[in-house]
Amino acid sequence: MLRGIFVTLSVLCTLYIIVILLRVMLSWVNGQILTLPYRYFCKLTDPYLEFFKRFRIFRFNTIDISPFFALALLSTTSTIFWTLAWAEKFSIGVFLAILALFFWSVVSALLAFYIFILIIRFIGYCANSNIYTPFWRIIDYITRPVHYRISRIFFRSRIVHYQAGLIISIISLLALYILLDIGYLAGSSYLRALPF
């Protein structure tokens, strides 16, 4: 009985993720034929998305990344419900594993976001894009703190070519992501196996 409830909640979270993604994709399409479906999707998703828009940490000038974190939280919640549904028994170890999953989901979402943005910046730099457009200024505003800290760790006070710094930042964040993922998987297995 309890397993069925958790599976249902996990499936509902996954379906809501799909609805949000459809809403986002429909917002990219102009046309009168999509007005009614788009309004329907907005009514279903806007209350949830508006909650995340209130936090300034998810906004960088004109870029709003709150939907990314809203989807990450939904995905985490779906995984938690799925884990609860298929846990052999509910114990402190399972509870700690779920907390670790939640923490890792937040950290992995942030790392994936920064890796993605740094790759976009690297591609833009290699393509000789106009760095003075508002888009690139926002990208630089988002990536600069992480990029400079990583460059300072590896190069100390030496002057390094911007492209090399971007490559080192991307590789470092990818390595950190992989190491933390391995640590999460090992730690989660250990926590689930705890006898209490």
C-alpha positions, 0 to 999 in steps of 0.5 A: 500500500505504502509502496504504491503511494510513493510510486504514484507520487514519483510518477506525478512528479515526473509528469509535472516535470514534463508539463513544465518542460512543455510549458517552456518549449511552448513559450518559445513558439509564437502563434495563435494556435498555441494560445490555449494550450500555453495558457493551460500549461501556465495555469498548471506550472506558474504557481510552482515556478513563481515560488522560485522566482522570488529568490534573487540567487536564481537571477543574474541581471536579465537571466532567470535560472529559477526554472532549472532549480525548480526542475532539479528539485522536482527530479530530486523529489521524484527520486526520493519517492522512488527510493522510498517506494523500493526501500526494503525497510525504512531505517535511519540509514535509508533516511540518511541516504535520502538526505544525502541524495537531496544534498547531492542533487542540489550540488550536482545541479549547481555543478552541472549548471556551471559546467554548461555555462563555462562550456558555452563561454569557451565556445563563444570565446573560440568563435570570437563572439562579440564579448560586449553584447548583453548575453556575454556580459551576463555569462561572464557575470555568472562564471567570473567568480567560479572561473577566477577562484579555480584559476587562482587555485591552479595558477596562483598569481601567474597571468594565464591566457583566458582560454586556458583558464576556461579549460582548467575550470571546466576540467576541474568542475567535471573532475569534482562532479565525478569524484562527488558522484562516486562519493555519493554512490559509495556513501549512499550504499553504505548508509542504506546497508546500516542495520539501524 
